[in-house]
Amino acid sequence: MKYSGFLALTMLSFILTIEAHAQERFRKGYIITRSNDTIFGYLQYRGSKTSSQICHFRRSDDHPVQKFNPHEISGYRFEEGKYFISRKITDHGEPVERFLEFLIKGKASVYFLESGDASRYFLETERDGLIELSEPEKIIHNDSGTYYNIPKYKGKLLYMLADCPGIRDDIIQTPLRPKPMIKLANKYHDLVCTDEACTVFERRYKKLKLQPSVYAGYGMKKLKFGSGLISEYTPVMNAGAALQIQNLFPNSENITLETCLQISRLNQTTLKSQNHNISEIIILGNKWYYVNNREAYYVSDNYIKVFSVNPDLKLTSIQTPVLIKYNIKSSRLQYGFGLGPMFTFNVTENKDIDYKLFADRFGRNIPGTLFGGIGNVNITFRTGPKSSIQFNCNYLLDFLAGDVNKAYRFSSQTFQANLRYNFYW
């Protein structure tokens, strides 16, 4: 089945993710108890949505993991900067407690919450308390028609920061995003806090990292020439280089973007006919073969009926996959999986082979440009302070896009195993 490889990789990814979550790395930090005591230890880093609902903490590697809800502790903070504090808010009309992330703390404190529906922002001042700036998008229906409501956060900002007229123009120009809100609150604080000590808190974003690697491997490839010929799974060699981009998504540090440049080589294979009524004509050297499922006999070099042929395709392909990968790292191991699109460029093939159906249509046996996708699962072993070895299992599917005649819908699928050396950990 064409998509069985994607299904198998998806199932394997799910199993690895469950196992890897249990070994996800803890980072230095502390919790703040309801009595304002600070307890140092290690906090488990998770996605923004999960971080707002529960805190996983342990005092050391020898201690068990403790789970704290927002009503059990006042907050928690990672040593690297992220800081969450327990506050009461309204969610779908009901009062709840959540861990809100501090973007900046001062005369006007800004908080952030990643909910299932959208990103939510809150502003707190001594006079007005905690007020939500963001609001869910609403469609309003009345006798005049249907329209979207206008966001009201700028009006709320103008009211809450009215004691500082000098930033009115800044408020009008500030979008509801983390960095602009931090900049606005910081400017407000500097203007109104002139005769007292103050502390401004900002969360720190990690810089983008470009991390290269090289790899080589072995695979099994199957070709399908529309409704005509089809190959058996055939050994294929591949090698390439990859570049991984980390910290591309500040709120999801486990997600990375990876692009690769890969070259593969497919040689001798076995081709059979998919059609029970028509022979497929393929010329090898000076001999004409009629590949069919009914009979095999020799009349002359211009008419040889066979059940299959074994040509040396000498097919060289360059592939450029781009993957979105999810990685979970422990002290010496990393698990991951990814999916993404891929372009394939078939640059060389055996000129002594002529598959009439395709050669007459495309001027070559295998179309030059194909589109497809790739699925990946991997496990990485740390080998040094800045290096690692990675084992990859890939499933690649590519096809000829845009041809409405199914007789010419070329496709291929490949199962691939690679060993990779990463110049990073």
C-alpha positions as CSV (number, residue, x, y, z in Angstrom):
1,M,0.0,0.0,0.0
2,K,1.3,3.4,-1.0
3,Y,0.9,5.1,2.4
4,S,1.7,2.2,4.6
5,G,5.2,3.6,5.3
6,F,3.8,6.9,6.6
7,L,1.4,5.0,8.8
8,A,4.2,2.8,10.2
9,L,6.4,5.9,10.9
10,T,3.5,7.7,12.6
11,M,2.9,4.8,15.0
12,L,6.6,4.5,15.8
13,S,6.8,8.2,16.4
14,F,3.9,8.0,18.8
15,I,5.6,5.1,20.8
16,L,9.0,6.9,21.0
17,T,7.3,10.2,22.1
18,I,5.6,8.4,25.0
19,E,8.8,6.9,26.1
20,A,10.9,10.0,25.6
21,H,8.5,12.3,27.6
22,A,9.4,10.3,30.7
23,Q,13.1,11.1,30.1
24,E,12.7,14.7,29.1
25,R,15.5,16.9,30.5
26,F,15.0,18.9,33.7
27,R,16.5,22.4,34.0
28,K,17.7,24.3,37.0
29,G,15.1,26.5,38.7
30,Y,13.0,26.9,41.8
31,I,9.4,27.0,43.1
32,I,7.8,29.6,45.3
33,T,5.5,28.2,48.0
34,R,2.3,29.8,49.2
35,S,4.3,31.1,52.3
36,N,6.8,32.7,49.9
37,D,9.6,30.3,50.6
38,T,11.9,29.5,47.7
39,I,12.9,25.9,47.1
40,F,15.7,25.3,44.6
41,G,15.9,22.2,42.4
42,Y,15.0,21.2,38.8
43,L,11.9,22.0,36.7
44,Q,10.8,20.0,33.7
45,Y,10.5,22.2,30.6
46,R,7.3,21.7,28.7
47,G,5.2,23.6,26.1
48,S,3.6,26.9,27.0
49,K,0.1,25.4,27.3
50,T,1.2,22.7,29.7
51,S,3.3,25.1,31.7
52,S,0.3,27.1,32.5
53,Q,-1.5,24.2,34.2
54,I,1.0,22.2,36.0
55,C,4.6,22.4,37.3
56,H,6.9,19.3,37.5
57,F,9.6,19.7,40.1
58,R,12.3,17.7,41.9
59,R,14.9,18.8,44.4
60,S,17.7,16.6,42.9
61,D,18.1,13.6,40.6
62,D,17.6,11.3,43.7
63,H,14.3,12.8,44.6
64,P,10.9,11.9,43.1
65,V,9.1,14.3,40.8
66,Q,6.4,16.4,42.4
67,K,3.5,17.9,40.5
68,F,2.1,21.3,41.6
69,N,-1.1,22.9,40.4
70,P,-1.5,26.8,40.3
71,H,-3.5,26.7,43.6
72,E,-0.7,24.8,45.4
73,I,2.3,27.1,44.8
74,S,2.7,30.8,44.1
75,G,4.9,30.3,41.1
76,Y,8.1,28.8,39.6
77,R,11.0,30.1,37.6
78,F,13.7,28.6,35.4
79,E,17.3,29.7,36.0
80,E,17.5,30.6,32.3
81,G,14.8,33.2,32.6
82,K,11.2,31.9,32.2
83,Y,9.1,32.9,35.2
84,F,5.5,31.7,35.9
85,I,3.2,33.0,38.6
86,S,-0.2,31.7,39.8
87,R,-3.1,34.1,39.2
88,K,-6.8,34.0,39.0
89,I,-8.4,34.6,35.6
90,T,-11.6,33.9,33.7
91,D,-11.6,31.0,31.2
92,H,-14.8,30.5,29.2
93,G,-16.7,32.4,31.7
94,E,-15.5,30.4,34.7
95,P,-12.9,31.6,37.3
96,V,-9.8,29.4,37.3
97,E,-6.2,29.6,38.5
98,R,-3.4,29.4,35.9
99,F,0.4,29.9,35.8
100,L,0.9,33.1,33.8
101,E,4.3,33.8,32.3
102,F,5.8,37.2,33.2
103,L,6.9,39.2,30.2
104,I,7.9,42.2,32.3
105,K,7.4,43.2,35.9
106,G,7.3,46.8,36.9
107,K,4.8,49.7,37.5
108,A,2.8,48.0,34.7
109,S,3.3,44.2,34.6
110,V,2.5,42.2,31.5
111,Y,1.6,38.5,31.6
112,F,1.2,36.0,28.8
113,L,-0.9,32.8,28.6
114,E,-0.9,30.3,25.7
115,S,-4.4,28.8,25.7
116,G,-6.0,26.3,23.4
117,D,-7.8,29.0,21.4
118,A,-5.2,31.8,21.2
119,S,-2.5,33.8,22.9
120,R,-3.8,35.9,25.8
121,Y,-2.2,39.0,27.4
122,F,-2.8,40.6,30.7
123,L,-1.8,44.0,32.2
124,E,-1.6,44.7,35.9
125,T,-1.2,48.1,37.6
126,E,-1.5,49.1,41.3
127,R,-4.7,51.1,40.5
128,D,-6.6,48.8,38.3
129,G,-5.3,45.3,39.2
130,L,-5.1,42.5,36.6
131,I,-7.1,43.1,33.4
132,E,-7.0,41.0,30.3
133,L,-6.0,42.9,27.2
134,S,-6.8,40.2,24.6
135,E,-10.2,39.0,23.9
136,P,-11.5,36.2,21.7
137,E,-12.6,37.0,18.2
138,K,-16.3,37.3,18.0
139,I,-18.7,37.4,15.1
140,I,-21.6,39.8,15.8
141,H,-25.0,39.4,14.1
142,N,-27.6,42.1,14.0
143,D,-30.2,43.6,11.7
144,S,-27.4,45.5,9.8
145,G,-25.5,42.3,8.9
146,T,-22.6,40.2,10.2
147,Y,-19.2,41.6,11.2
148,Y,-16.1,41.0,13.4
149,N,-15.8,42.9,16.6
150,I,-13.0,45.5,16.8
151,P,-10.2,44.6,19.3
152,K,-10.4,46.8,22.4
153,Y,-6.9,46.3,24.0
154,K,-5.6,49.8,22.9
155,G,-8.5,51.5,24.7
156,K,-7.7,49.5,27.8
157,L,-4.1,50.4,27.6
158,L,-5.0,54.1,27.2
159,Y,-7.1,54.0,30.3
160,M,-4.8,51.9,32.5
161,L,-1.7,54.0,31.5
162,A,-3.5,57.4,31.4
163,D,-1.2,58.8,34.1
164,C,1.6,58.9,31.5
165,P,0.3,61.0,28.5
166,G,3.8,60.9,26.9
167,I,3.3,57.3,25.7
168,R,-0.1,57.7,24.1
169,D,1.4,57.6,20.6
170,D,3.4,54.5,21.6
171,I,0.2,52.8,22.7
172,I,-1.6,53.4,19.4
173,Q,1.3,51.9,17.5
174,T,1.9,48.9,19.7
175,P,0.7,45.5,18.5
176,L,-0.4,42.8,20.9
177,R,2.8,40.8,20.8
178,P,5.5,40.0,23.4
179,K,8.4,42.2,22.4
180,P,6.3,45.3,21.6
181,M,4.4,44.9,24.9
182,I,7.7,44.6,26.8
183,K,9.0,47.7,25.2
184,L,5.9,49.7,26.0
185,A,5.7,48.6,29.6
186,N,9.4,49.3,30.1
187,K,9.0,52.8,28.7
188,Y,6.0,53.5,30.9
189,H,7.9,52.2,34.0
190,D,10.9,54.5,33.3
191,L,8.7,57.5,33.0
192,V,6.6,57.0,36.1
193,C,9.2,55.4,38.4
194,T,11.7,58.3,38.9
195,D,12.3,58.3,42.7
196,E,12.2,54.7,43.8
197,A,14.1,51.5,43.1
198,C,12.5,49.2,40.7
199,T,13.0,45.9,39.1
200,V,12.1,45.1,35.5
201,F,11.8,41.4,34.4
202,E,12.0,40.2,30.8
203,R,12.0,36.7,29.6
204,R,15.0,35.9,27.5
205,Y,14.8,34.4,24.0
206,K,17.5,31.9,22.9
207,K,19.3,32.9,19.7
208,L,18.9,30.9,16.5
209,K,21.4,28.1,16.1
210,L,22.5,26.6,12.8
211,Q,23.7,23.0,13.3
212,P,25.2,21.0,10.4
213,S,25.6,17.3,9.9
214,V,26.5,14.7,7.3
215,Y,25.1,11.2,6.7
216,A,25.0,8.2,4.5
217,G,22.8,5.1,4.3
218,Y,21.0,2.3,2.5
219,G,17.4,1.9,1.4
220,M,14.9,-0.1,-0.6
221,K,13.1,1.8,-3.4
222,K,10.1,0.8,-5.5
223,L,9.1,2.6,-8.8
224,K,5.6,2.7,-10.3
225,F,5.3,3.9,-13.9
226,G,1.6,5.0,-13.8
227,S,-0.6,2.0,-14.8
228,G,2.3,0.4,-16.8
229,L,5.5,-1.0,-15.4
230,I,6.2,-1.5,-11.7
231,S,9.5,-2.5,-10.0
232,E,10.3,-4.7,-7.1
233,Y,11.9,-3.1,-4.0
234,T,15.5,-2.4,-5.1
235,P,18.6,-1.5,-3.1
236,V,19.5,2.2,-3.2
237,M,22.5,4.0,-1.7
238,N,22.3,7.6,-0.5
239,A,24.4,10.3,1.1
240,G,23.9,13.9,2.1
241,A,24.2,16.9,4.3
242,A,21.7,18.5,6.6
243,L,21.3,21.8,8.4
244,Q,19.1,22.0,11.5
245,I,17.7,25.4,12.8
246,Q,17.1,25.5,16.5
247,N,15.1,28.0,18.6
248,L,13.1,29.0,15.6
249,F,9.9,28.8,17.7
250,P,10.6,30.6,21.1
251,N,7.6,29.0,22.8
252,S,8.4,25.5,21.5
253,E,12.1,24.8,21.9
254,N,11.6,21.1,21.1
255,I,10.5,22.0,17.5
256,T,13.3,22.5,14.9
257,L,13.4,23.0,11.2
258,E,15.8,20.9,9.1
259,T,16.7,21.1,5.4
260,C,18.8,18.5,3.6
261,L,20.6,18.0,0.3
262,Q,20.7,14.3,-0.6
263,I,22.0,12.3,-3.5
264,S,20.9,8.7,-4.2
265,R,21.8,6.0,-6.8
266,L,19.6,3.2,-8.1
267,N,21.0,0.6,-10.4
268,Q,19.7,-2.8,-11.5
269,T,16.0,-3.6,-10.8
270,T,13.3,-5.9,-11.9
271,L,10.3,-4.5,-13.8
272,K,7.0,-6.2,-14.3
273,S,3.7,-5.2,-16.0
274,Q,0.7,-4.1,-14.0
275,N,-1.7,-4.6,-17.0
276,H,-3.2,-8.0,-17.7
277,N,-4.3,-7.1,-21.2
278,I,-1.6,-5.0,-22.7
279,S,2.1,-5.6,-23.1
280,E,4.5,-2.9,-22.0
281,I,7.3,-2.2,-24.6
282,I,10.8,-1.6,-23.3
283,I,13.9,-1.5,-25.5
284,L,17.2,-2.7,-23.9
285,G,20.1,-2.1,-26.2
286,N,18.8,-3.3,-29.6
287,K,16.2,-5.8,-28.3
288,W,12.5,-5.1,-28.0
289,Y,10.9,-6.7,-24.9
290,Y,7.1,-7.0,-24.5
291,V,6.5,-7.3,-20.8
292,N,3.2,-9.0,-19.9
293,N,1.5,-11.3,-17.4
294,R,0.4,-14.1,-19.8
295,E,3.2,-15.7,-21.8
296,A,7.0,-15.7,-22.5
297,Y,8.6,-16.6,-25.8
298,Y,11.2,-15.4,-28.3
299,V,10.4,-14.6,-31.9
300,S,13.3,-12.2,-32.8
301,D,15.3,-9.4,-31.2
302,N,12.5,-7.1,-32.2
303,Y,9.8,-9.2,-30.5
304,I,10.6,-10.9,-27.2
305,K,7.7,-11.6,-24.8
306,V,8.8,-11.8,-21.1
307,F,7.2,-11.7,-17.7
308,S,9.9,-9.3,-16.4
309,V,13.1,-7.5,-17.4
310,N,16.2,-6.6,-15.3
311,P,17.5,-3.3,-16.6
312,D,20.4,-1.3,-15.0
313,L,18.6,2.1,-14.6
314,K,21.7,4.0,-13.5
315,L,19.3,6.5,-11.9
316,T,20.9,9.3,-10.0
317,S,18.6,11.6,-8.0
318,I,19.0,14.7,-5.9
319,Q,16.5,15.2,-3.2
320,T,15.8,18.3,-1.1
321,P,13.5,17.5,1.9
322,V,12.5,20.1,4.5
323,L,11.3,18.7,7.8
324,I,9.6,20.1,10.9
325,K,11.0,17.9,13.7
326,Y,10.0,17.4,17.3
327,N,12.9,16.4,19.5
328,I,13.1,15.4,23.2
329,K,16.5,15.4,24.8
330,S,17.8,13.7,27.9
331,S,21.3,13.7,29.3
332,R,22.9,11.4,26.6
333,L,20.0,10.5,24.3
334,Q,17.6,12.4,22.1
335,Y,14.4,11.0,20.4
336,G,12.7,12.7,17.6
337,F,10.4,12.5,14.6
338,G,9.5,14.8,11.7
339,L,7.4,15.3,8.6
340,G,7.8,17.6,5.6
341,P,7.7,18.2,1.8
342,M,10.4,17.1,-0.6
343,F,11.5,17.8,-4.2
344,T,13.3,15.2,-6.2
345,F,15.4,15.9,-9.3
346,N,16.3,12.9,-11.4
347,V,19.5,14.1,-13.0
348,T,20.9,11.0,-14.9
349,E,19.5,7.7,-16.2
350,N,20.7,4.9,-18.6
351,K,20.4,6.1,-22.2
352,D,20.4,2.5,-23.5
353,I,17.0,2.0,-22.0
354,D,13.8,3.1,-23.8
355,Y,10.4,2.6,-22.1
356,K,8.2,3.6,-25.0
357,L,5.2,4.8,-23.1
358,F,7.1,7.3,-20.9
359,A,9.9,8.2,-23.4
360,D,7.4,9.3,-26.0
361,R,5.6,11.4,-23.4
362,F,8.4,13.0,-21.4
363,G,11.5,12.5,-23.6
364,R,13.0,10.2,-20.9
365,N,12.1,7.1,-19.0
366,I,11.7,8.7,-15.5
367,P,10.3,12.3,-15.2
368,G,13.0,14.8,-14.2
369,T,11.2,16.6,-11.4
370,L,8.9,15.1,-8.7
371,F,7.2,16.3,-5.6
372,G,6.5,14.4,-2.5
373,G,7.0,14.1,1.3
374,I,9.2,12.5,3.9
375,G,8.5,11.0,7.3
376,N,11.3,10.5,9.8
377,V,12.0,8.9,13.2
378,N,15.4,9.1,14.8
379,I,17.5,8.5,17.9
380,T,20.6,10.4,18.8
381,F,23.5,9.3,21.0
382,R,25.9,11.9,22.5
383,T,29.5,11.2,21.7
384,G,31.2,14.4,23.0
385,P,30.6,17.9,24.4
386,K,29.7,19.1,20.9
387,S,29.1,16.0,18.8
388,S,26.6,13.1,18.4
389,I,25.7,10.1,16.3
390,Q,22.2,9.8,15.0
391,F,20.3,6.8,13.5
392,N,17.5,7.8,11.1
393,C,14.6,5.8,9.6
394,N,12.9,7.6,6.7
395,Y,10.0,6.9,4.4
396,L,10.0,8.9,1.2
397,L,7.2,9.2,-1.3
398,D,7.4,11.2,-4.5
399,F,5.2,11.5,-7.5
400,L,4.7,13.4,-10.8
401,A,2.3,16.2,-10.0
402,G,-0.2,17.7,-12.5
403,D,-0.7,14.9,-15.0
404,V,-4.4,14.1,-15.3
405,N,-3.8,10.8,-17.2
406,K,-3.2,8.1,-14.6
407,A,-1.3,6.1,-17.1
408,Y,1.6,8.6,-16.7
409,R,1.4,9.2,-12.9
410,F,4.9,8.1,-12.0
411,S,5.6,7.6,-8.3
412,S,8.2,6.0,-6.1
413,Q,8.5,5.0,-2.4
414,T,11.6,4.4,-0.4
415,F,12.4,3.0,3.0
416,Q,15.7,4.3,4.2
417,A,18.1,3.9,7.1
418,N,20.9,6.5,7.6
419,L,23.8,6.9,10.0
420,R,24.5,10.6,10.7
421,Y,27.3,12.5,12.3
422,N,26.2,15.8,14.0
423,F,28.7,18.5,14.6
424,Y,26.7,19.5,17.7
425,W,24.8,18.2,20.7
